[in-house]
């Protein structure tokens, strides 16, 4: 994995964490919420 790929993956994780923080801090609504995250799983053979 190249440095560019590592940075891109880190940015994706940061975005997911920011969405989770916003979800947890959003106490204005009492109805149940669903947070959808896209998952991209790659199978790599070494």
RAQUI-V720620 format. One record per pair of residues at least 12 apart in sequence whose C-alpha atoms are under 8 Angstrom apart, sorted by the first residue. I is the first residue (numbers start at 1). J is the second residue. If there is no record, write none. Layout:
BEGIN
((I;J) (I;J))
END
This chain:
BEGIN
((16;37))
END
